[in-house]
Amino acid sequence: MTDSVPIGNPFDRVAGAVIDERGLAHVAAPAREQRELAAGRALAPLDDRVVLAVDGVDRLTWLDSITSQALAALAPGVSTELLVLDPQGHVEHAASVIDDGERTWLIVDRDRASALHTWLVRMRFRLRVDPHDLSDSLRVIGGTAAAVAELPSLAVWRDPWPVVGAGGWGYAPASPHPGEAYDWAEAIVTVEDAARLAASAASGTQPVAGWMAVDALRVAAWRPRALTEADGRALPHEADWLRTAVHLDKGCYRGQETVAKVHNLGHPPRRLVSLQLDGSDAQLPEPGADVLLGDEVVGAVTSVARHHEEGPIALAYVKRTTPVEADLSVAVEDGRVSAAQEVIVAPDAGRTASIPRMPRLSRRR
């Protein structure tokens, strides 16, 4: 497989289409595309998402044993997600998961798919499992659940975010959670059906949206993604990923010790925040831009977007000790922009275990 977007994108024939390294970026009206996408009228070709599949009778118990999610009893048609962690508990891969009773479908970020497939093949041992890379023959189309349900799909994954799953834990203190209105699903379709969708979009009969609109809705919902929030040292706790991708009561898997220790006994060293950026400046920060408290760098931007209602917004990791009421700023090419933070993961997140204190023994006389 290739880690780059396929050459000859069929959506380049859509009026106003801008294609970049992630695929269809926009069709000249990102704000309108967001509204159409959220309303269920537009569909989004997700060229930076690809499909892996796992066949074999042991597929669910096998995936259960090597990832963060409890999958052994996953019912056909139920959507969930998993994380692959390194031995220190850092997020290496994330995958959207749907099983149809005969095959488990994994939707993953394109730039990590080859590495994940290679790792899955190496982890087969003697089990009856067969991981496939289907990135050349299948495509992923996103939209609301109702919108993608109309597509001739092989499987549809409905994003469970932000509902706390069985065995999960939510750190975000906000109520209601801004993701409660987030209606997102991804359909797995053939290359031929994706081309037919592109033809309908080019003729003007089917509205489409680019990844910029998709990202704006995701960032507004505080939804983490491996492409942006798994920065090589991210713990699931830091992005509130225990909510949908981790089962805290399941058996052993790589990285579980760190997951349990941080959740039960400690605090994540960083915390994800939502940033409302100063809208008077037309310049948006780049992912990776420094987040500052005064002149001190306290974090970095992971995702940034211009939302059709909220204006410029971003997700960023900051140090756990950064005061929640502090006024922050973000570095841009020409200086800084002001940033007001909203708490996604609170500084006191974690340390959920109640450990009885041993009574002090009196000194023997």
DOKEVO-723264 format. One record per residue (C-alpha): residue number from 1; x, y, z. Coordinates in Angstrom, 1 decimal, decimal comma. Layout:
SITE_NUM_X_Y_Z
...
END
This chain:
SITE_1_0,0_0,0_0,0
SITE_2_1,0_3,6_-0,3
SITE_3_0,9_6,2_2,5
SITE_4_-0,1_9,0_0,0
SITE_5_-3,4_9,8_-1,5
SITE_6_-4,1_7,8_-4,7
SITE_7_-3,1_9,6_-7,9
SITE_8_-6,0_10,7_-10,1
SITE_9_-8,5_11,7_-7,4
SITE_10_-12,0_11,4_-9,1
SITE_11_-13,2_14,4_-7,0
SITE_12_-10,9_16,7_-8,9
SITE_13_-13,7_17,2_-11,4
SITE_14_-16,0_18,8_-8,9
SITE_15_-16,4_22,5_-9,4
SITE_16_-14,1_24,5_-7,1
SITE_17_-12,3_21,3_-5,8
SITE_18_-8,9_21,8_-4,2
SITE_19_-7,0_18,6_-3,8
SITE_20_-3,9_18,3_-1,5
SITE_21_-1,9_15,6_0,2
SITE_22_-4,9_14,6_2,4
SITE_23_-7,3_14,4_-0,5
SITE_24_-10,3_16,7_-1,2
SITE_25_-9,6_19,8_1,0
SITE_26_-12,6_21,8_0,1
SITE_27_-14,9_22,8_-2,9
SITE_28_-14,3_26,6_-2,4
SITE_29_-16,8_27,1_0,5
SITE_30_-15,6_25,4_3,7
SITE_31_-18,2_27,1_5,9
SITE_32_-21,1_26,1_3,7
SITE_33_-19,6_22,6_3,4
SITE_34_-19,7_22,3_7,2
SITE_35_-23,4_23,2_7,4
SITE_36_-24,3_20,8_4,6
SITE_37_-22,3_18,1_6,2
SITE_38_-23,8_18,6_9,6
SITE_39_-27,3_18,7_8,1
SITE_40_-26,8_15,4_6,4
SITE_41_-27,0_16,8_2,8
SITE_42_-23,2_16,5_2,0
SITE_43_-20,9_13,6_2,0
SITE_44_-17,1_13,7_2,5
SITE_45_-14,6_11,5_0,6
SITE_46_-12,0_10,6_3,3
SITE_47_-8,9_9,9_1,3
SITE_48_-6,7_10,0_4,4
SITE_49_-8,7_7,1_5,9
SITE_50_-8,1_3,5_4,6
SITE_51_-9,5_0,1_5,3
SITE_52_-7,9_-3,0_6,9
SITE_53_-9,8_-6,2_7,5
SITE_54_-9,3_-9,2_9,7
SITE_55_-10,7_-12,6_8,8
SITE_56_-10,7_-15,8_10,7
SITE_57_-12,6_-17,4_13,6
SITE_58_-10,2_-16,1_16,2
SITE_59_-10,3_-12,5_15,0
SITE_60_-12,2_-10,9_17,8
SITE_61_-10,5_-12,7_20,7
SITE_62_-7,2_-12,0_19,1
SITE_63_-7,8_-8,3_18,7
SITE_64_-9,1_-8,2_22,2
SITE_65_-5,8_-9,6_23,5
SITE_66_-3,5_-7,1_21,8
SITE_67_-5,5_-3,8_21,9
SITE_68_-7,1_-1,5_24,5
SITE_69_-10,7_-2,5_23,7
SITE_70_-12,9_-5,4_24,8
SITE_71_-13,8_-7,0_21,5
SITE_72_-14,2_-10,7_22,3
SITE_73_-18,0_-10,5_22,5
SITE_74_-18,4_-7,7_20,0
SITE_75_-21,8_-8,1_18,3
SITE_76_-22,2_-7,8_14,5
SITE_77_-23,1_-4,2_13,6
SITE_78_-21,9_-2,6_16,8
SITE_79_-19,4_0,2_16,3
SITE_80_-16,4_0,8_18,6
SITE_81_-12,8_1,8_18,4
SITE_82_-9,5_0,5_19,7
SITE_83_-6,0_1,8_20,4
SITE_84_-2,7_0,0_20,0
SITE_85_-0,3_1,2_22,7
SITE_86_3,5_0,9_23,1
SITE_87_4,9_-0,7_26,2
SITE_88_4,9_2,6_28,0
SITE_89_1,2_3,2_27,2
SITE_90_1,7_5,8_24,4
SITE_91_-0,8_5,7_21,5
SITE_92_0,7_4,2_18,4
SITE_93_-2,4_3,4_16,4
SITE_94_-6,2_4,0_16,5
SITE_95_-8,8_2,2_14,5
SITE_96_-12,5_2,4_14,1
SITE_97_-14,0_-1,1_14,4
SITE_98_-17,1_-2,8_13,0
SITE_99_-17,7_-6,5_12,7
SITE_100_-20,2_-8,0_10,3
SITE_101_-20,2_-11,5_11,8
SITE_102_-17,6_-12,9_9,3
SITE_103_-15,0_-10,1_9,1
SITE_104_-13,8_-7,3_11,3
SITE_105_-13,3_-4,0_9,5
SITE_106_-10,8_-1,5_10,7
SITE_107_-10,8_2,1_9,4
SITE_108_-7,4_3,8_10,1
SITE_109_-5,4_6,8_9,2
SITE_110_-3,6_6,3_5,9
SITE_111_-0,2_7,4_7,1
SITE_112_-0,3_4,8_9,9
SITE_113_-2,0_2,0_8,0
SITE_114_1,0_0,2_6,6
SITE_115_2,8_0,1_10,0
SITE_116_-0,4_-1,2_11,7
SITE_117_-0,9_-3,9_9,1
SITE_118_2,7_-5,0_9,4
SITE_119_2,3_-5,2_13,2
SITE_120_-0,9_-7,2_13,0
SITE_121_0,7_-9,7_10,6
SITE_122_3,6_-10,2_13,0
SITE_123_1,2_-10,7_16,0
SITE_124_-0,7_-13,6_14,4
SITE_125_1,3_-16,5_16,0
SITE_126_-0,7_-19,7_15,5
SITE_127_-4,1_-18,2_15,7
SITE_128_-6,7_-18,4_12,9
SITE_129_-6,6_-14,8_11,8
SITE_130_-5,8_-13,2_8,5
SITE_131_-5,2_-9,4_8,4
SITE_132_-5,7_-7,8_4,9
SITE_133_-4,7_-4,4_3,6
SITE_134_-7,7_-3,3_1,4
SITE_135_-6,5_0,3_0,8
SITE_136_-6,2_-0,1_-3,0
SITE_137_-9,7_-1,5_-3,6
SITE_138_-11,9_0,3_-1,0
SITE_139_-12,6_3,9_0,0
SITE_140_-14,1_5,6_3,0
SITE_141_-16,9_8,1_2,8
SITE_142_-18,0_10,2_5,8
SITE_143_-21,1_12,0_6,8
SITE_144_-24,1_11,8_9,2
SITE_145_-25,4_8,3_9,9
SITE_146_-28,5_8,9_7,8
SITE_147_-26,5_10,3_4,9
SITE_148_-24,0_7,4_4,6
SITE_149_-26,8_4,9_5,2
SITE_150_-27,9_5,7_1,6
SITE_151_-24,6_4,5_0,2
SITE_152_-24,0_1,0_-1,3
SITE_153_-21,5_0,1_1,4
SITE_154_-19,8_-3,0_2,7
SITE_155_-20,0_-1,8_6,2
SITE_156_-20,8_1,4_8,1
SITE_157_-19,1_2,5_11,3
SITE_158_-20,9_5,0_13,5
SITE_159_-18,7_7,1_15,7
SITE_160_-19,7_6,4_19,4
SITE_161_-18,1_9,7_20,6
SITE_162_-18,7_11,1_23,1
SITE_163_-20,8_8,4_24,8
SITE_164_-18,7_6,6_27,5
SITE_165_-18,6_3,0_26,5
SITE_166_-18,7_-0,1_28,7
SITE_167_-15,5_-0,2_30,8
SITE_168_-14,6_3,4_29,7
SITE_169_-14,2_6,6_31,7
SITE_170_-15,0_10,2_30,8
SITE_171_-12,7_13,0_32,0
SITE_172_-14,3_16,0_30,4
SITE_173_-16,2_18,0_33,1
SITE_174_-18,4_19,8_30,6
SITE_175_-22,1_19,1_30,7
SITE_176_-23,5_18,9_28,2
SITE_177_-20,5_17,7_26,3
SITE_178_-20,0_19,7_23,1
SITE_179_-19,8_16,4_21,2
SITE_180_-23,4_15,3_22,1
SITE_181_-24,7_16,8_18,8
SITE_182_-21,8_15,2_16,9
SITE_183_-23,4_12,8_14,3
SITE_184_-20,6_11,1_12,4
SITE_185_-20,4_7,8_10,5
SITE_186_-18,0_6,4_7,9
SITE_187_-19,0_4,0_5,1
SITE_188_-16,7_1,5_3,4
SITE_189_-17,4_1,5_-0,3
SITE_190_-15,7_0,1_-3,4
SITE_191_-13,5_2,3_-5,6
SITE_192_-16,2_2,0_-8,3
SITE_193_-18,9_3,3_-6,0
SITE_194_-16,6_6,2_-4,9
SITE_195_-16,1_7,1_-8,5
SITE_196_-19,9_7,1_-9,1
SITE_197_-20,3_9,4_-6,1
SITE_198_-17,6_11,7_-7,6
SITE_199_-19,5_11,8_-10,8
SITE_200_-22,7_12,8_-9,0
SITE_201_-20,8_15,5_-7,2
SITE_202_-19,3_16,8_-10,5
SITE_203_-22,8_16,9_-12,1
SITE_204_-24,1_18,9_-9,1
SITE_205_-26,6_16,3_-7,9
SITE_206_-24,7_15,4_-4,7
SITE_207_-23,1_18,0_-2,4
SITE_208_-19,7_17,1_-1,1
SITE_209_-17,4_18,5_1,6
SITE_210_-13,6_18,4_2,0
SITE_211_-11,5_17,4_5,0
SITE_212_-11,4_21,0_6,2
SITE_213_-15,1_20,8_6,9
SITE_214_-14,8_17,4_8,5
SITE_215_-12,0_18,6_10,8
SITE_216_-13,9_21,6_11,9
SITE_217_-16,8_19,5_13,1
SITE_218_-14,5_17,1_14,8
SITE_219_-12,5_19,8_16,6
SITE_220_-15,7_21,5_17,8
SITE_221_-16,8_18,1_19,3
SITE_222_-13,4_17,7_21,1
SITE_223_-12,9_14,4_19,2
SITE_224_-9,3_13,1_19,2
SITE_225_-7,7_11,5_16,1
SITE_226_-4,5_9,5_15,7
SITE_227_-3,4_11,6_12,8
SITE_228_-3,3_14,7_15,0
SITE_229_-3,5_13,9_18,7
SITE_230_-1,3_10,8_18,8
SITE_231_2,0_12,8_18,7
SITE_232_4,3_9,9_19,7
SITE_233_4,0_10,5_23,5
SITE_234_0,3_10,8_24,0
SITE_235_-1,4_8,7_26,7
SITE_236_-5,1_7,9_26,1
SITE_237_-6,0_9,8_29,3
SITE_238_-4,5_13,0_28,0
SITE_239_-7,0_13,2_25,1
SITE_240_-10,1_11,8_27,1
SITE_241_-9,7_8,7_24,9
SITE_242_-10,7_6,4_27,8
SITE_243_-14,2_7,5_27,0
SITE_244_-14,6_5,4_23,8
SITE_245_-11,4_3,5_23,0
SITE_246_-10,3_1,8_26,3
SITE_247_-11,9_-0,8_28,4
SITE_248_-10,5_-0,5_31,9
SITE_249_-11,7_-3,9_33,2
SITE_250_-10,4_-6,2_30,4
SITE_251_-7,4_-8,5_30,5
SITE_252_-3,8_-7,8_29,8
SITE_253_-2,5_-6,0_26,7
SITE_254_0,6_-4,0_25,8
SITE_255_0,6_-0,7_27,7
SITE_256_-2,2_-1,7_30,1
SITE_257_0,0_-1,2_33,2
SITE_258_0,5_2,4_32,4
SITE_259_-3,2_2,9_31,6
SITE_260_-4,2_1,5_35,0
SITE_261_-1,5_3,3_37,0
SITE_262_-2,2_6,7_35,6
SITE_263_-6,0_6,3_35,9
SITE_264_-6,0_4,8_39,4
SITE_265_-3,0_6,3_41,1
SITE_266_-1,7_9,3_39,1
SITE_267_-2,6_12,1_36,8
SITE_268_-1,8_12,4_33,0
SITE_269_1,2_14,7_32,6
SITE_270_-0,6_16,7_29,9
SITE_271_-4,2_17,5_29,2
SITE_272_-6,1_18,3_26,0
SITE_273_-7,8_21,7_25,9
SITE_274_-10,1_23,3_23,4
SITE_275_-8,9_26,8_22,4
SITE_276_-11,1_29,6_21,2
SITE_277_-8,7_31,7_19,1
SITE_278_-8,9_35,4_18,5
SITE_279_-11,0_35,8_15,4
SITE_280_-9,8_39,3_14,6
SITE_281_-6,6_37,8_13,2
SITE_282_-7,1_36,1_9,8
SITE_283_-4,0_34,0_10,5
SITE_284_-4,5_30,5_11,9
SITE_285_-1,7_28,7_13,8
SITE_286_-0,2_25,5_12,3
SITE_287_-0,4_22,1_14,1
SITE_288_2,6_22,0_16,3
SITE_289_2,5_25,7_17,1
SITE_290_3,6_26,6_20,6
SITE_291_1,0_27,4_23,3
SITE_292_2,2_30,0_25,7
SITE_293_1,4_31,3_29,2
SITE_294_3,0_34,6_29,2
SITE_295_6,5_33,9_27,7
SITE_296_6,5_30,3_28,9
SITE_297_5,8_27,5_26,4
SITE_298_3,2_25,2_28,1
SITE_299_2,0_23,1_25,2
SITE_300_1,4_22,7_21,5
SITE_301_-1,5_22,8_19,1
SITE_302_-2,6_19,5_17,6
SITE_303_-5,6_20,4_15,4
SITE_304_-6,9_23,7_14,1
SITE_305_-9,9_24,7_12,2
SITE_306_-12,2_27,6_11,3
SITE_307_-15,7_26,6_12,4
SITE_308_-18,8_28,0_10,7
SITE_309_-20,3_29,1_14,0
SITE_310_-17,5_29,2_16,6
SITE_311_-14,8_30,8_14,4
SITE_312_-11,2_29,8_14,8
SITE_313_-10,8_26,9_17,1
SITE_314_-8,1_24,4_18,0
SITE_315_-7,2_21,4_20,2
SITE_316_-3,9_21,5_22,1
SITE_317_-2,0_19,6_24,7
SITE_318_-0,8_21,7_27,7
SITE_319_1,0_20,9_30,9
SITE_320_-1,3_19,5_33,5
SITE_321_-0,2_22,3_35,9
SITE_322_-1,3_25,0_33,5
SITE_323_-4,0_27,0_35,4
SITE_324_-7,5_26,4_33,9
SITE_325_-8,4_30,1_34,1
SITE_326_-5,2_31,3_32,5
SITE_327_-5,3_33,4_29,4
SITE_328_-3,1_31,7_26,8
SITE_329_-1,7_32,6_23,4
SITE_330_-0,6_30,6_20,4
SITE_331_2,4_31,3_18,1
SITE_332_1,7_32,2_14,5
SITE_333_4,1_33,3_11,7
SITE_334_3,7_37,0_12,5
SITE_335_3,6_36,8_16,3
SITE_336_0,8_35,5_18,6
SITE_337_-2,9_35,1_18,7
SITE_338_-4,9_35,1_22,0
SITE_339_-6,5_31,9_23,0
SITE_340_-9,2_31,2_25,6
SITE_341_-9,1_27,6_26,9
SITE_342_-11,9_25,3_27,7
SITE_343_-11,1_22,3_29,8
SITE_344_-11,4_18,9_28,2
SITE_345_-9,2_16,9_30,6
SITE_346_-9,1_18,5_34,1
SITE_347_-5,8_18,8_36,0
SITE_348_-7,1_16,4_38,6
SITE_349_-8,1_13,7_36,1
SITE_350_-7,0_10,3_37,3
SITE_351_-6,2_9,0_40,7
SITE_352_-9,6_7,3_40,9
SITE_353_-8,7_4,5_43,3
SITE_354_-9,4_4,9_47,0
SITE_355_-6,4_3,6_48,7
SITE_356_-6,7_3,1_52,5
SITE_357_-4,0_4,7_54,5
SITE_358_-2,1_2,5_56,8
SITE_359_-2,3_3,6_60,5
SITE_360_1,0_4,9_61,8
SITE_361_2,5_2,6_64,4
SITE_362_3,4_4,2_67,7
SITE_363_7,0_4,2_68,5
SITE_364_7,9_1,3_70,8
SITE_365_8,9_2,5_74,2
END
